[in-house]
Amino acid sequence: MHRSKLFKLLIAFLAITTFATACGGSDDDSSSSSDSSSASDSSSASETTDSSSESSASETSEVAEETEEEAAPEQEEAVVAEEEEVTIDPVSGGTLRWGIEAESDGLNPTASALSASGRTMAYAVFDTIAKIDEDGNGVEWLAESWETNNDCTKWTIKLRSGIQFHDGTPLNAAAVAVNFNAQLSDPLVGLAVKYLFPTEGALDIVDDLTLRYNLLQGDCRYPSTLLTSQVGMVASPTWLQAALEDPTLDQLPVGSGPFRIDSRILDSQTTLVRNENYWNGTPYLDAIEFVVITDSDIRGSLLQEGEIDGLVTTNVPTIVDLAEADGINQFFEDTGDESFTMLQAGKAPFNDERAREALFLATPNENYQSLINLGIPRTANQIFTPDEPYYNPDIVMVTDSPELAAPLVEEYCADVPTSCTNGKINMEYQYSGPSVAGERTAEVLIEGWKEFFNVTIDMKPQGVHIQEVAIGLFDAVGWRQFGYVNPSTDHTWLRCDTIGALSLNWPRYCDEERDALLAAAKLETEVEPQIEIYQEVSQRINDSFLYIFHSHSIWDVAVSDDVYNICGVTAPNGKALDCLINGDVWFNTTFIARD
């Protein structure tokens, strides 16, 4: 039975630790992999090619040396996905039952808020213009080639010919333009796109299969920055027009991917069937059934009982249970996103840096690591892992220091009494569920906060959870984000121009100097010049007191041992694709071999 490097860590941990009193963690935080040694996206030919997803801070710093600081975590070895060597020939047929952590509000890439579960379903239905290969570079998928100009502000994409959507509509430049314009006009998805382009002339159709993106600022890795994620998915323009007239069709997506929609019952099950006419090889599976099981412990139990064939989780107790079980193969990746508590700077109480800093200081991160994470995932204090070139070893994130929180809370409540009751700051903590793991996480955090904060708890289904964060209806939330292969893909969450009535800069915190650093990074094609830039970005994020980082998420893709080729997809040019980016799974070549 296949085991990864993490299994050895789990066994060692089990040998010295009793889990009887340990609380569970949550893999139900909402969303959004480390860069490789090369920063270049592969390209066909071009002049310049894409070298190819919050006053009193000073008071704390003065006494920081006298406190227990959460300094740079030790550089533990990264946990990486390891594919089991397949010794049997692929078998066609069978239905894969896949447990997902949450439902998506829809499966329309131009309008729906797709977190990890939604993306997994959507990637089976839709193709993207580009993908990320195993070396971390952009590689052509629906695109046949691309090229850019000298300052990387214009990107010309040539599409492959002969590809059709599931409804028979041809893939061409006009179809991509319909998708692009629909994304621009959507109030939420458009936030991820609008800031990159002029209001007029953002996209030109050159010919039937060629289009040109005209950027406001140069991005020398544009295909891997944007065209590999939701924004790079291409839907049938015929279906998109119908969905505009009847929004219920957002639940019945039409793409060009390896599987097509068969049925969808919200909050229950989505069934996809094989696309017999898929342009990039016929999939082996007859069908995939995505079953919504929000509680990670239950999801893990159903896998062990054979009721489902696979799942994705970041919940450590579930990972440990599955590591001890027979008949389960696990594939791990921990260089992707981070788990953290996120604060909103757009309204009281956390529009005041004193309140934000006080919550940091009162956060029981040590208990979180031992009780929620069982001491297994790598502790985080920034968006990069220690083995990434952009990691800043000088970052110090101070938590577990309640004695330093007290004077900040006293001062804040004296100045803003309307946000306090009985000398404590009033706040709400929101998480997605229902989930026992989410409840336990809230309990552990609030145990540390309650001396200084009056905390109310709000649990929301993941789709509503994401919407309320986008609208700004939160104070503090459990969240999971960052960690894309190309760090510029994460710029959307940080920029000033993605703040509005709806925001993708979720904390609603504008730092123009940070924006300038981000813009400079996008002009570089090599890793070395970006290192100092991203280290400064990380320092500015730390100084803003917005993200209380807990850990670098361990993504575990766990499957029954008769499920093969979880990591087996190659691009048309033969290059193997990166596997398990932030829990994303591609089922193009997955098969089931049962007696």
Order of alpha helices (4+ residues) and beta strands (2+ residues): alpha-alpha-beta-alpha-beta-beta-beta-beta-beta-alpha-beta-beta-alpha-beta-alpha-beta-beta-beta-alpha-beta-alpha-beta-beta-alpha-alpha-beta-beta-alpha-beta-alpha-beta-alpha-alpha-beta-beta-beta-beta
